[in-house]
Amino acid sequence: MNQATVPMESSVTFDIDRIRRDFPILSREVNGRPLVYLDNGATSQKPRSVIDTIDRYYTDENANIHRGVHHLSQVATQAYEDARETIARWINAPASRQVLFTRGTTEAINLVASSWGRDVLFPGDEMVVSTMEHHSNIVPWQMICEERCAKLKVIPMSGNGELDMDAFEGLLTERTRLVSVAHVSNTLGTINPVREIIARAHEAGALVLLDGAQALPHMRIDVQELGADFYAFSGHKVFGPTGVGILYGREELLDSMPPYQGGGDMIEKVTFERTTYNTLPHKFEAGTPNIVGGIGLAAAIDYVSAMDQAAFMAHEKDLLDYATSALCDIPGLGIVGTAADKASVISFNLEGQHPFDVGTLLDQQGVAVRTGHHCTQPLMDYYGIPGTVRASFAFYNSRADVDALVNAIRRAADMLG
């Protein structure tokens, strides 16, 4: 892997059995079969340490944060702000005030589109996204471009799922204001050449936002080394709770942007004549936040940080290679997305069969996968298909999970004829 990640080499043995014991849900059965959970691209499972942290907060610490003088409020506030510090250290943000809590990647992108976009984009300006983007990295830009009479351009890609970088170069002009692309494709698993994208965009005078929702579960990110102007990710995909996410931004950009929402905690002073706004990060965090979500996300990061990063990345690479080889041996199965640099995500179809039918038969055998267009309808249109079956792996998956997937697909193919 590339793009500001740790190296793959490790002399540490990856103890998959011990890791799996940390995730209670992996021991359950579905439809009378042991659960084989391969839908990590949609959401990851949670280790016991995260579950216990959430339980402990609601049992012993629950209170609203900021401005409270009583003990529980101060304890909750400290835990929440400590969580922000943990997250900032994990992504190597220069300061924790550059780490904004959001509801997830979707809200983080919408925040930038609404706040930065409404303030900066003018008629004739240009935005750039790619063919493989998730809807949440397309629709907000369509909305703000329509409002501001700006133009949205799209980076084309090859049939194997790699961006056409020469074409990207040709899209950049003096009117390009921002390039917003996925670090890792949620459908194809492609790891995009984001360093090169950032360098070319900056050379053209444009900013860059990276959708890191699918990257953080598979690699360690250093936002300073990477050089992106904005970086967004979701807690629930990186073994934390749902309903919480992060937007990292360069401090001078965040300082210059108007608030995203109005309400409590984002204010300095309110009168009927005029309101002045709080400093970072609170300027962008109106209302009572998902307090336990932020604390739970920090617990997830503590769990992942304690692992040998190179070992779990090597383990996932082994799963990807093993699964790719095994799936290619199934008659009539075609893999969608064969980029040279991939995270552990495989999309595929069985010839003549609808993805929903295949996914339903896999579920009956206890194998959980995702089916459909994966919120990437323009990508499906590019391939001329309604959707795919997607198996997405995490470090707690094993070769036995891959074997179960392959056997289930073969049985499904026999049943479907």
ZAROZA-420980 format. One line per field, with one value per residue (C-alpha): residue number from 1; residue in one letter; x negated, y negated, z. Coordinates in nm, 3 decimals. Last residue first. Layout:
pos	NUM,...
code	A,...
east	X,...
north	Y,...
up	Z,...
This chain:
pos	417,416,415,414,413,412,411,410,409,408,407,406,405,404,403,402,401,400,399,398,397,396,395,394,393,392,391,390,389,388,387,386,385,384,383,382,381,380,379,378,377,376,375,374,373,372,371,370,369,368,367,366,365,364,363,362,361,360,359,358,357,356,355,354,353,352,351,350,349,348,347,346,345,344,343,342,341,340,339,338,337,336,335,334,333,332,331,330,329,328,327,326,325,324,323,322,321,320,319,318,317,316,315,314,313,312,311,310,309,308,307,306,305,304,303,302,301,300,299,298,297,296,295,294,293,292,291,290,289,288,287,286,285,284,283,282,281,280,279,278,277,276,275,274,273,272,271,270,269,268,267,266,265,264,263,262,261,260,259,258,257,256,255,254,253,252,251,250,249,248,247,246,245,244,243,242,241,240,239,238,237,236,235,234,233,232,231,230,229,228,227,226,225,224,223,222,221,220,219,218,217,216,215,214,213,212,211,210,209,208,207,206,205,204,203,202,201,200,199,198,197,196,195,194,193,192,191,190,189,188,187,186,185,184,183,182,181,180,179,178,177,176,175,174,173,172,171,170,169,168,167,166,165,164,163,162,161,160,159,158,157,156,155,154,153,152,151,150,149,148,147,146,145,144,143,142,141,140,139,138,137,136,135,134,133,132,131,130,129,128,127,126,125,124,123,122,121,120,119,118,117,116,115,114,113,112,111,110,109,108,107,106,105,104,103,102,101,100,99,98,97,96,95,94,93,92,91,90,89,88,87,86,85,84,83,82,81,80,79,78,77,76,75,74,73,72,71,70,69,68,67,66,65,64,63,62,61,60,59,58,57,56,55,54,53,52,51,50,49,48,47,46,45,44,43,42,41,40,39,38,37,36,35,34,33,32,31,30,29,28,27,26,25,24,23,22,21,20,19,18,17,16,15,14,13,12,11,10,9,8,7,6,5,4,3,2,1
code	G,L,M,D,A,A,R,R,I,A,N,V,L,A,D,V,D,A,R,S,N,Y,F,A,F,S,A,R,V,T,G,P,I,G,Y,Y,D,M,L,P,Q,T,C,H,H,G,T,R,V,A,V,G,Q,Q,D,L,L,T,G,V,D,F,P,H,Q,G,E,L,N,F,S,I,V,S,A,K,D,A,A,T,G,V,I,G,L,G,P,I,D,C,L,A,S,T,A,Y,D,L,L,D,K,E,H,A,M,F,A,A,Q,D,M,A,S,V,Y,D,I,A,A,A,L,G,I,G,G,V,I,N,P,T,G,A,E,F,K,H,P,L,T,N,Y,T,T,R,E,F,T,V,K,E,I,M,D,G,G,G,Q,Y,P,P,M,S,D,L,L,E,E,R,G,Y,L,I,G,V,G,T,P,G,F,V,K,H,G,S,F,A,Y,F,D,A,G,L,E,Q,V,D,I,R,M,H,P,L,A,Q,A,G,D,L,L,V,L,A,G,A,E,H,A,R,A,I,I,E,R,V,P,N,I,T,G,L,T,N,S,V,H,A,V,S,V,L,R,T,R,E,T,L,L,G,E,F,A,D,M,D,L,E,G,N,G,S,M,P,I,V,K,L,K,A,C,R,E,E,C,I,M,Q,W,P,V,I,N,S,H,H,E,M,T,S,V,V,M,E,D,G,P,F,L,V,D,R,G,W,S,S,A,V,L,N,I,A,E,T,T,G,R,T,F,L,V,Q,R,S,A,P,A,N,I,W,R,A,I,T,E,R,A,D,E,Y,A,Q,T,A,V,Q,S,L,H,H,V,G,R,H,I,N,A,N,E,D,T,Y,Y,R,D,I,T,D,I,V,S,R,P,K,Q,S,T,A,G,N,D,L,Y,V,L,P,R,G,N,V,E,R,S,L,I,P,F,D,R,R,I,R,D,I,D,F,T,V,S,S,E,M,P,V,T,A,Q,N,M
east	2.874,2.960,2.920,2.583,2.456,2.568,2.380,2.064,2.109,2.148,1.831,1.636,1.767,1.696,1.341,1.294,1.416,1.173,0.897,0.976,1.162,1.068,0.843,1.142,1.275,1.526,1.726,1.937,2.204,2.252,2.495,2.728,2.455,2.337,1.983,1.999,2.361,2.248,1.991,2.258,2.473,2.211,2.423,2.325,2.506,2.663,2.546,2.346,2.215,2.308,2.241,2.462,2.570,2.910,2.717,2.530,2.860,2.987,2.664,2.683,3.043,2.969,2.668,2.888,2.764,2.671,2.297,2.221,2.111,1.818,1.696,1.388,1.262,0.937,0.768,0.637,0.332,0.306,0.668,0.895,1.240,1.544,1.459,1.639,1.780,1.905,1.705,1.551,1.168,1.140,1.306,1.024,0.745,0.916,0.992,0.631,0.490,0.734,0.692,0.311,0.333,0.555,0.296,0.015,0.214,0.275,-0.094,-0.213,0.016,-0.084,0.221,0.240,0.341,0.646,0.779,0.699,0.871,1.180,1.177,1.148,1.451,1.643,1.569,1.683,1.997,2.064,2.091,2.297,2.314,2.551,2.601,2.374,2.029,1.873,1.769,1.670,1.348,1.236,1.341,1.696,1.907,2.046,2.418,2.579,2.885,3.100,2.800,2.587,2.230,1.953,2.165,2.102,2.198,2.574,2.724,2.640,2.519,2.227,2.041,1.853,1.515,1.200,1.089,1.147,0.926,0.649,0.656,0.619,0.909,0.994,1.357,1.442,1.732,2.000,2.345,2.240,1.998,1.633,1.464,1.321,1.629,1.854,1.636,1.664,1.394,1.316,0.986,0.960,0.661,0.475,0.099,0.042,-0.246,-0.037,0.270,0.082,0.310,0.276,0.425,0.719,1.007,0.888,0.914,1.281,1.421,1.125,1.308,1.023,1.073,0.822,0.770,0.691,0.406,0.306,-0.009,0.213,0.427,0.126,-0.034,0.292,0.374,0.020,0.041,0.391,0.291,0.625,0.645,0.902,1.130,1.383,1.706,1.595,1.317,1.019,0.890,1.216,1.200,1.278,1.081,1.142,1.131,1.059,1.095,0.724,0.770,0.745,0.941,0.643,0.440,0.727,0.725,0.360,0.442,0.704,0.827,0.796,1.090,0.989,1.206,1.016,1.127,1.265,1.220,1.549,1.608,1.869,1.927,2.023,2.352,2.340,2.661,2.605,2.245,2.358,2.609,2.386,2.106,2.332,2.452,2.114,1.908,2.212,2.303,1.983,1.722,1.594,1.623,1.414,1.474,1.359,1.508,1.503,1.571,1.779,2.022,1.865,1.751,1.582,1.837,2.104,1.839,1.652,1.962,2.208,1.968,1.731,2.012,2.170,1.843,1.828,2.197,2.144,1.822,2.000,2.220,1.955,1.679,1.423,1.049,0.851,0.891,0.690,0.374,0.115,0.325,0.123,0.412,0.393,0.279,0.586,0.813,0.673,0.699,1.064,1.127,0.969,1.221,1.508,1.369,1.303,1.653,1.808,1.614,1.698,2.064,2.061,1.907,2.135,2.022,2.169,2.052,1.937,2.083,2.420,2.413,2.362,2.056,2.125,2.370,2.400,2.025,1.947,2.172,2.009,1.661,1.761,1.881,1.560,1.341,1.549,1.449,1.702,1.801,1.741,1.998,2.082,1.733,1.717,1.985,1.795,1.925,1.921,2.167,2.169,2.474,2.824,2.971,2.713,2.495,2.302,1.931,1.840,2.075,1.844,1.543,1.232,1.238,1.170,0.837,0.721,0.805,0.638,0.303,0.095,-0.265,-0.504,-0.802,-0.634,-0.667,-0.375,-0.512,-0.295,-0.072,-0.116,0.019,-0.101,0.000
north	2.290,2.062,2.345,2.452,2.092,2.049,2.365,2.236,1.896,2.054,2.260,1.949,1.743,2.021,2.055,1.677,1.688,1.974,1.752,1.519,1.198,0.995,0.762,0.649,0.778,0.647,0.887,0.698,0.849,0.614,0.365,0.283,0.330,0.120,0.078,-0.302,-0.296,-0.104,-0.377,-0.647,-0.451,-0.446,-0.427,-0.059,0.028,0.344,0.624,0.626,0.948,1.150,1.524,1.732,1.984,1.819,1.495,1.635,1.721,1.369,1.215,1.420,1.321,0.955,0.959,1.064,1.374,1.422,1.449,1.433,1.087,0.950,0.675,0.748,0.523,0.574,0.251,0.233,0.123,0.298,0.224,0.520,0.373,0.586,0.953,1.198,1.529,1.762,2.062,2.016,2.029,1.647,1.647,1.851,1.632,1.309,1.449,1.551,1.223,1.013,1.222,1.201,0.825,0.812,1.005,0.781,0.478,0.642,0.713,0.370,0.199,0.413,0.353,0.108,-0.171,0.029,0.057,-0.304,-0.412,-0.217,-0.378,-0.721,-0.637,-0.541,-0.880,-1.059,-0.849,-0.888,-1.262,-1.257,-1.634,-1.869,-2.169,-2.340,-2.193,-2.402,-2.706,-2.465,-2.357,-2.630,-2.958,-3.061,-3.292,-3.642,-3.706,-4.039,-4.260,-4.016,-3.946,-3.631,-3.602,-3.348,-3.099,-2.748,-2.595,-2.626,-2.698,-2.781,-2.539,-2.530,-2.826,-3.055,-2.939,-3.148,-2.977,-2.633,-2.726,-2.872,-2.562,-2.306,-2.069,-1.740,-1.634,-1.346,-1.108,-1.004,-0.853,-0.489,-0.368,-0.270,0.015,-0.207,-0.198,-0.322,-0.625,-0.784,-0.971,-1.310,-1.475,-1.840,-2.033,-1.714,-1.714,-1.342,-1.398,-1.632,-1.409,-1.099,-0.804,-0.446,-0.184,0.051,-0.086,-0.444,-0.410,-0.332,-0.648,-0.859,-1.092,-1.325,-1.698,-1.884,-2.257,-2.406,-2.635,-2.428,-2.309,-2.224,-2.001,-1.825,-1.757,-1.645,-1.404,-1.265,-1.202,-1.064,-0.785,-0.604,-0.283,-0.086,0.126,0.140,0.047,-0.167,-0.323,-0.421,-0.778,-0.892,-1.217,-1.588,-1.835,-2.201,-2.547,-2.478,-2.809,-2.830,-2.495,-2.127,-1.886,-1.807,-1.677,-1.448,-1.306,-1.216,-1.065,-0.829,-0.681,-0.306,-0.063,0.217,0.068,-0.259,-0.580,-0.923,-1.225,-1.416,-1.791,-1.991,-2.347,-2.646,-2.838,-2.892,-2.705,-2.439,-2.394,-2.370,-2.097,-1.901,-1.919,-1.781,-1.508,-1.372,-1.283,-1.152,-0.952,-0.751,-0.843,-0.607,-0.840,-1.108,-1.456,-1.799,-2.141,-2.446,-2.818,-2.982,-3.149,-3.183,-2.932,-3.062,-3.126,-2.879,-2.616,-2.661,-2.639,-2.430,-2.204,-2.172,-2.083,-1.850,-1.659,-1.623,-1.532,-1.243,-1.130,-1.089,-1.265,-1.534,-1.601,-1.854,-1.794,-2.112,-2.219,-1.906,-2.063,-1.963,-1.659,-1.339,-1.110,-0.920,-1.224,-1.421,-1.128,-1.096,-1.473,-1.470,-1.182,-1.386,-1.657,-1.413,-1.258,-1.602,-1.719,-1.406,-1.448,-1.819,-1.751,-1.477,-1.706,-2.006,-2.331,-2.264,-2.501,-2.221,-1.868,-1.715,-1.435,-1.058,-0.949,-0.626,-0.395,-0.578,-0.624,-0.275,-0.113,-0.308,-0.218,0.148,0.169,0.006,0.244,0.542,0.478,0.338,0.473,0.271,0.094,0.083,0.171,0.432,0.643,0.974,1.120,1.499,1.586,1.951,2.120,2.176,1.889,1.656,1.777,1.574,1.584,1.286,1.065,1.064,0.903,0.939,1.316,1.254,1.087,1.384,1.626,1.401,1.394,1.200,1.315,1.021,1.003,0.729,0.584,0.383,0.036,-0.226,-0.439,-0.786,-0.709,-0.362,0.000
up	-1.214,-0.926,-0.676,-0.820,-0.822,-0.460,-0.360,-0.531,-0.370,-0.026,-0.072,-0.174,0.118,0.370,0.235,0.266,0.626,0.695,0.554,0.840,0.916,1.223,1.016,0.812,0.479,0.227,0.010,-0.241,-0.466,-0.757,-0.902,-1.190,-1.454,-1.749,-1.613,-1.633,-1.515,-1.207,-1.139,-1.180,-0.930,-0.656,-0.340,-0.305,-0.631,-0.493,-0.265,0.060,0.214,0.525,0.501,0.732,0.468,0.418,0.384,0.084,-0.084,-0.031,-0.163,-0.485,-0.545,-0.472,-0.709,-1.004,-1.185,-1.551,-1.485,-1.115,-1.011,-0.816,-0.587,-0.375,-0.095,0.098,-0.014,-0.367,-0.567,-0.906,-0.985,-1.058,-1.010,-1.088,-1.038,-1.268,-1.156,-1.430,-1.315,-0.967,-0.986,-0.986,-0.645,-0.492,-0.631,-0.526,-0.182,-0.114,-0.244,-0.043,0.270,0.244,0.204,0.512,0.714,0.588,0.701,1.039,1.086,0.970,1.219,1.519,1.733,2.024,1.784,1.675,2.031,2.122,1.800,1.898,2.243,2.078,1.866,2.181,2.338,2.023,2.000,2.371,2.321,2.002,2.005,2.190,1.966,1.716,1.649,1.372,1.574,1.853,1.683,1.657,1.815,1.900,1.690,1.726,1.701,1.614,1.669,1.861,2.082,2.100,2.223,2.159,1.970,1.837,2.172,2.120,1.785,1.425,1.161,0.914,1.059,0.818,0.682,0.731,1.051,0.897,0.602,0.817,1.038,0.763,0.796,0.962,0.950,1.177,1.224,1.469,1.424,1.443,1.708,1.660,1.471,1.192,0.972,1.252,1.320,0.978,0.783,0.631,0.531,0.423,0.285,0.196,0.261,0.310,0.550,0.762,0.746,0.859,0.787,0.914,0.686,0.642,0.851,0.779,0.401,0.341,0.502,0.390,0.155,0.064,0.011,-0.205,-0.268,-0.609,-0.718,-1.021,-0.843,-0.547,-0.767,-0.918,-0.579,-0.418,-0.700,-0.694,-0.320,-0.366,-0.602,-0.544,-0.348,-0.547,-0.328,-0.611,-0.434,-0.137,-0.343,-0.128,-0.085,-0.237,-0.429,-0.391,-0.604,-0.519,-0.677,-1.042,-1.230,-1.324,-1.493,-1.399,-1.618,-1.841,-1.548,-1.458,-1.811,-1.768,-1.430,-1.566,-1.240,-1.189,-1.178,-1.415,-1.688,-1.680,-1.513,-1.595,-1.365,-1.347,-1.371,-1.177,-1.298,-1.081,-1.096,-0.715,-0.633,-0.899,-0.789,-0.425,-0.500,-0.737,-0.480,-0.205,-0.447,-0.552,-0.245,-0.058,-0.368,-0.330,-0.592,-0.863,-1.161,-0.993,-0.849,-0.972,-0.894,-1.123,-1.098,-1.372,-1.134,-0.788,-0.527,-0.210,0.066,-0.042,-0.104,0.225,0.444,0.246,0.058,0.354,0.594,0.337,0.317,0.697,0.710,0.472,0.642,0.974,1.229,1.274,1.528,1.407,1.435,1.359,1.723,1.812,1.670,1.408,1.309,1.330,1.231,1.560,1.758,1.653,1.734,2.085,2.139,2.033,2.273,2.554,2.467,2.512,2.832,2.983,2.899,3.048,3.374,3.390,3.331,3.594,3.855,3.825,3.664,3.320,3.045,2.816,2.811,2.887,3.142,3.146,3.345,3.538,3.359,3.026,3.000,3.129,2.868,2.585,2.712,2.755,2.394,2.273,2.477,2.362,2.003,1.756,1.415,1.102,0.888,0.518,0.396,0.672,0.510,0.516,0.843,0.842,1.118,1.220,1.065,1.204,1.004,1.160,1.447,1.704,1.787,1.565,1.766,2.068,1.895,2.118,2.067,1.698,1.778,1.984,1.703,1.443,1.622,1.367,1.408,1.447,1.208,1.010,0.660,0.522,0.587,0.760,0.542,0.398,0.051,-0.041,0.000
